């Protein structure tokens, strides 16, 4: 049985524009407009199941795309950055340069008292593999780092590659296959 999982990265927010660690900020007006335009143009893929990351940004994006009947998927929540939440990388680097260096170099490190990149990749990969239990399409609206983590896992790339995958807002990344053997098609703009 072949499954298809289509990830839509959330629309842009003020936190993303300012390069801040997510703090639960909503989608900004431009992001909502772009998402609504994509929905009106019929660009949103249909699926048998709809999962939505529990962040306000993902929920608002799903609603703007006309996907407001999605099921919360806590396993697809963004990376928990603990006490760094709401700060910019520049601010954290100025206060805790050694901690940031360790975090960026060691995927098992979590100096922010949150989640390590390794644990995060493991968490979201489990959810992807659970989609293999279903035939048909699953559509999920998620944070960009969820897409990064899954691309790294599916390709079997080393975990430091997590920092090298760019995921723009409102792009589609598609996984097809089954648990343990997925193919990836990345980066198609939604609109």
Secondary structure, 3 states (H helix, E strand, C coil): CCEEEEEEECCCEHHHHCCECCCCCCECHHHHHHHHHHHHCCCCCCCCEEEECCCHHHHHHHHHCCCCCCEECHHHCCCCCHHHCCCEHHHHHHHCHHHHHHHHHCCCCCCCCCCCHHHHHHHHHHHHHHHCCCCEEEEEEECHHHHHHHHHHHHCCCHHHHHHCCCCCCEEEEEEEECCEEEEEEEEECC
